[in-house]
Amino acid sequence: MDRAAAWELLTEYTKNESLLKHALALEAAMRAYAPKYGGDPEEWGVVGLIHDFDYEQCPSAEAGHPFKGAEVLRQKGYPEYLVKAVLSHADYSGVPRESPMEKVLFACDELCGFITAAALVRPTKSVLDLEATSVRKRMKDKAFARQVKREDILKGAQELGVELNEHIAFVIQAMRGVADALGLRGTL
């Protein structure tokens, strides 16, 4: 697992700054979770980094996400377990989430987007002072970040077998470690 090669692949297919930041957020969350499940942080980080590399060009199931990306990963020689993890993060793919890596990727995907949105509406525009309770409160507001699938956030924590507030706090902490890269340091 070569992070530099994964970044090159991501930036070859993805130019949108928000999507690149989303990939960095997922990378941080995956790296943080890896040791809890006996995984390699480098390997898990690469999965987080490239999970949506084809999304800008194929933004829906109808357009081919993540199936077209999986084809590219196979052509480039990525291991099949990594390809399966990428496929399994989309419920509609029909690929079951079985490994801890697959479950963590799904559990963190929508949550990272929601945490980003929650941080950006704070007066500080920062993840550094964001707490899980604030995220939970925002989740109740259906108009806030309406494109984020709250049911996937809930399902992800359930599949991991972790309490939702604990999961949210853990991912916030991981994202704090890369706040500058995510543009979420804000005024702090």
TORKOL-4160 file (C-alpha; in steps of 0.2 Angstrom, whole numbers, padded with zeros to 4 digits, m for minus):
188
<pt num="1" X="0000" Y="0000" Z="0000"/>
<pt num="2" X="0008" Y="0016" Z="m0006"/>
<pt num="3" X="0000" Y="0032" Z="0000"/>
<pt num="4" X="0009" Y="0042" Z="m0013"/>
<pt num="5" X="0002" Y="0031" Z="m0027"/>
<pt num="6" X="m0015" Y="0032" Z="m0020"/>
<pt num="7" X="m0014" Y="0051" Z="m0019"/>
<pt num="8" X="m0009" Y="0051" Z="m0037"/>
<pt num="9" X="m0023" Y="0040" Z="m0042"/>
<pt num="10" X="m0036" Y="0051" Z="m0032"/>
<pt num="11" X="m0030" Y="0067" Z="m0039"/>
<pt num="12" X="m0029" Y="0060" Z="m0057"/>
<pt num="13" X="m0048" Y="0057" Z="m0056"/>
<pt num="14" X="m0053" Y="0070" Z="m0043"/>
<pt num="15" X="m0051" Y="0089" Z="m0045"/>
<pt num="16" X="m0065" Y="0095" Z="m0034"/>
<pt num="17" X="m0057" Y="0102" Z="m0017"/>
<pt num="18" X="m0072" Y="0096" Z="m0007"/>
<pt num="19" X="m0070" Y="0078" Z="m0013"/>
<pt num="20" X="m0052" Y="0079" Z="m0010"/>
<pt num="21" X="m0055" Y="0085" Z="0008"/>
<pt num="22" X="m0068" Y="0071" Z="0010"/>
<pt num="23" X="m0055" Y="0058" Z="0005"/>
<pt num="24" X="m0042" Y="0066" Z="0018"/>
<pt num="25" X="m0055" Y="0065" Z="0031"/>
<pt num="26" X="m0059" Y="0047" Z="0028"/>
<pt num="27" X="m0041" Y="0043" Z="0027"/>
<pt num="28" X="m0038" Y="0051" Z="0045"/>
<pt num="29" X="m0053" Y="0041" Z="0052"/>
<pt num="30" X="m0048" Y="0025" Z="0044"/>
<pt num="31" X="m0030" Y="0027" Z="0051"/>
<pt num="32" X="m0037" Y="0031" Z="0068"/>
<pt num="33" X="m0048" Y="0016" Z="0068"/>
<pt num="34" X="m0036" Y="0003" Z="0061"/>
<pt num="35" X="m0027" Y="m0001" Z="0077"/>
<pt num="36" X="m0043" Y="m0004" Z="0086"/>
<pt num="37" X="m0047" Y="m0018" Z="0074"/>
<pt num="38" X="m0029" Y="m0025" Z="0072"/>
<pt num="39" X="m0027" Y="m0017" Z="0055"/>
<pt num="40" X="m0012" Y="m0008" Z="0047"/>
<pt num="41" X="m0015" Y="0011" Z="0048"/>
<pt num="42" X="m0006" Y="0014" Z="0031"/>
<pt num="43" X="m0017" Y="0001" Z="0022"/>
<pt num="44" X="m0033" Y="0007" Z="0030"/>
<pt num="45" X="m0028" Y="0025" Z="0026"/>
<pt num="46" X="m0026" Y="0021" Z="0008"/>
<pt num="47" X="m0043" Y="0013" Z="0007"/>
<pt num="48" X="m0051" Y="0029" Z="0015"/>
<pt num="49" X="m0041" Y="0040" Z="0003"/>
<pt num="50" X="m0047" Y="0031" Z="m0013"/>
<pt num="51" X="m0064" Y="0025" Z="m0008"/>
<pt num="52" X="m0073" Y="0038" Z="m0019"/>
<pt num="53" X="m0059" Y="0042" Z="m0032"/>
<pt num="54" X="m0071" Y="0039" Z="m0046"/>
<pt num="55" X="m0085" Y="0049" Z="m0039"/>
<pt num="56" X="m0082" Y="0065" Z="m0048"/>
<pt num="57" X="m0083" Y="0056" Z="m0065"/>
<pt num="58" X="m0096" Y="0044" Z="m0059"/>
<pt num="59" X="m0107" Y="0052" Z="m0046"/>
<pt num="60" X="m0121" Y="0039" Z="m0044"/>
<pt num="61" X="m0125" Y="0020" Z="m0046"/>
<pt num="62" X="m0132" Y="0024" Z="m0063"/>
<pt num="63" X="m0115" Y="0032" Z="m0068"/>
<pt num="64" X="m0105" Y="0018" Z="m0062"/>
<pt num="65" X="m0099" Y="0023" Z="m0044"/>
<pt num="66" X="m0090" Y="0013" Z="m0037"/>
<pt num="67" X="m0090" Y="m0001" Z="m0050"/>
<pt num="68" X="m0080" Y="0009" Z="m0063"/>
<pt num="69" X="m0068" Y="0013" Z="m0049"/>
<pt num="70" X="m0066" Y="m0005" Z="m0044"/>
<pt num="71" X="m0062" Y="m0009" Z="m0062"/>
<pt num="72" X="m0048" Y="0004" Z="m0062"/>
<pt num="73" X="m0041" Y="m0003" Z="m0045"/>
<pt num="74" X="m0040" Y="m0020" Z="m0052"/>
<pt num="75" X="m0031" Y="m0015" Z="m0068"/>
<pt num="76" X="m0019" Y="m0005" Z="m0057"/>
<pt num="77" X="m0016" Y="m0021" Z="m0047"/>
<pt num="78" X="m0024" Y="m0016" Z="m0030"/>
<pt num="79" X="m0028" Y="m0031" Z="m0019"/>
<pt num="80" X="m0045" Y="m0039" Z="m0021"/>
<pt num="81" X="m0049" Y="m0036" Z="m0002"/>
<pt num="82" X="m0046" Y="m0017" Z="m0005"/>
<pt num="83" X="m0057" Y="m0017" Z="m0020"/>
<pt num="84" X="m0071" Y="m0026" Z="m0010"/>
<pt num="85" X="m0070" Y="m0013" Z="0003"/>
<pt num="86" X="m0072" Y="0001" Z="m0009"/>
<pt num="87" X="m0087" Y="m0009" Z="m0017"/>
<pt num="88" X="m0095" Y="m0013" Z="0000"/>
<pt num="89" X="m0096" Y="0006" Z="0005"/>
<pt num="90" X="m0110" Y="0008" Z="m0007"/>
<pt num="91" X="m0126" Y="m0002" Z="0000"/>
<pt num="92" X="m0133" Y="m0003" Z="m0018"/>
<pt num="93" X="m0117" Y="m0012" Z="m0024"/>
<pt num="94" X="m0124" Y="m0028" Z="m0016"/>
<pt num="95" X="m0107" Y="m0032" Z="m0009"/>
<pt num="96" X="m0108" Y="m0036" Z="0009"/>
<pt num="97" X="m0098" Y="m0028" Z="0022"/>
<pt num="98" X="m0089" Y="m0042" Z="0032"/>
<pt num="99" X="m0072" Y="m0037" Z="0037"/>
<pt num="100" X="m0068" Y="m0023" Z="0050"/>
<pt num="101" X="m0060" Y="m0012" Z="0037"/>
<pt num="102" X="m0076" Y="m0013" Z="0026"/>
<pt num="103" X="m0087" Y="m0009" Z="0041"/>
<pt num="104" X="m0077" Y="0006" Z="0047"/>
<pt num="105" X="m0076" Y="0013" Z="0029"/>
<pt num="106" X="m0095" Y="0013" Z="0028"/>
<pt num="107" X="m0097" Y="0019" Z="0046"/>
<pt num="108" X="m0086" Y="0034" Z="0043"/>
<pt num="109" X="m0090" Y="0039" Z="0025"/>
<pt num="110" X="m0106" Y="0049" Z="0028"/>
<pt num="111" X="m0101" Y="0054" Z="0046"/>
<pt num="112" X="m0085" Y="0063" Z="0040"/>
<pt num="113" X="m0096" Y="0073" Z="0028"/>
<pt num="114" X="m0108" Y="0077" Z="0041"/>
<pt num="115" X="m0095" Y="0082" Z="0054"/>
<pt num="116" X="m0087" Y="0094" Z="0041"/>
<pt num="117" X="m0104" Y="0102" Z="0038"/>
<pt num="118" X="m0107" Y="0104" Z="0057"/>
<pt num="119" X="m0090" Y="0112" Z="0059"/>
<pt num="120" X="m0092" Y="0124" Z="0045"/>
<pt num="121" X="m0108" Y="0132" Z="0053"/>
<pt num="122" X="m0100" Y="0135" Z="0070"/>
<pt num="123" X="m0095" Y="0153" Z="0074"/>
<pt num="124" X="m0076" Y="0147" Z="0074"/>
<pt num="125" X="m0079" Y="0136" Z="0058"/>
<pt num="126" X="m0068" Y="0123" Z="0066"/>
<pt num="127" X="m0068" Y="0105" Z="0070"/>
<pt num="128" X="m0056" Y="0109" Z="0085"/>
<pt num="129" X="m0070" Y="0114" Z="0096"/>
<pt num="130" X="m0084" Y="0103" Z="0089"/>
<pt num="131" X="m0092" Y="0090" Z="0101"/>
<pt num="132" X="m0102" Y="0074" Z="0097"/>
<pt num="133" X="m0117" Y="0082" Z="0106"/>
<pt num="134" X="m0117" Y="0096" Z="0093"/>
<pt num="135" X="m0116" Y="0084" Z="0079"/>
<pt num="136" X="m0131" Y="0074" Z="0086"/>
<pt num="137" X="m0141" Y="0090" Z="0088"/>
<pt num="138" X="m0138" Y="0094" Z="0070"/>
<pt num="139" X="m0143" Y="0077" Z="0065"/>
<pt num="140" X="m0161" Y="0080" Z="0071"/>
<pt num="141" X="m0162" Y="0095" Z="0059"/>
<pt num="142" X="m0167" Y="0087" Z="0043"/>
<pt num="143" X="m0164" Y="0103" Z="0033"/>
<pt num="144" X="m0146" Y="0103" Z="0038"/>
<pt num="145" X="m0134" Y="0095" Z="0027"/>
<pt num="146" X="m0149" Y="0086" Z="0019"/>
<pt num="147" X="m0138" Y="0076" Z="0006"/>
<pt num="148" X="m0130" Y="0066" Z="0020"/>
<pt num="149" X="m0139" Y="0050" Z="0024"/>
<pt num="150" X="m0142" Y="0050" Z="0042"/>
<pt num="151" X="m0148" Y="0032" Z="0042"/>
<pt num="152" X="m0131" Y="0027" Z="0035"/>
<pt num="153" X="m0123" Y="0036" Z="0050"/>
<pt num="154" X="m0134" Y="0026" Z="0062"/>
<pt num="155" X="m0132" Y="0010" Z="0052"/>
<pt num="156" X="m0113" Y="0012" Z="0052"/>
<pt num="157" X="m0111" Y="0013" Z="0071"/>
<pt num="158" X="m0123" Y="m0001" Z="0073"/>
<pt num="159" X="m0113" Y="m0012" Z="0061"/>
<pt num="160" X="m0097" Y="m0008" Z="0071"/>
<pt num="161" X="m0106" Y="m0012" Z="0087"/>
<pt num="162" X="m0101" Y="0005" Z="0095"/>
<pt num="163" X="m0112" Y="0018" Z="0103"/>
<pt num="164" X="m0116" Y="0033" Z="0091"/>
<pt num="165" X="m0109" Y="0047" Z="0102"/>
<pt num="166" X="m0093" Y="0037" Z="0105"/>
<pt num="167" X="m0091" Y="0034" Z="0086"/>
<pt num="168" X="m0094" Y="0053" Z="0082"/>
<pt num="169" X="m0082" Y="0058" Z="0095"/>
<pt num="170" X="m0069" Y="0046" Z="0089"/>
<pt num="171" X="m0070" Y="0052" Z="0071"/>
<pt num="172" X="m0070" Y="0071" Z="0076"/>
<pt num="173" X="m0054" Y="0067" Z="0086"/>
<pt num="174" X="m0046" Y="0059" Z="0070"/>
<pt num="175" X="m0052" Y="0074" Z="0059"/>
<pt num="176" X="m0044" Y="0086" Z="0072"/>
<pt num="177" X="m0027" Y="0078" Z="0068"/>
<pt num="178" X="m0029" Y="0084" Z="0050"/>
<pt num="179" X="m0039" Y="0100" Z="0053"/>
<pt num="180" X="m0027" Y="0111" Z="0043"/>
<pt num="181" X="m0028" Y="0099" Z="0027"/>
<pt num="182" X="m0047" Y="0099" Z="0029"/>
<pt num="183" X="m0048" Y="0118" Z="0030"/>
<pt num="184" X="m0057" Y="0115" Z="0047"/>
<pt num="185" X="m0045" Y="0124" Z="0059"/>
<pt num="186" X="m0056" Y="0140" Z="0057"/>
<pt num="187" X="m0052" Y="0154" Z="0069"/>
<pt num="188" X="m0044" Y="0143" Z="0082"/>
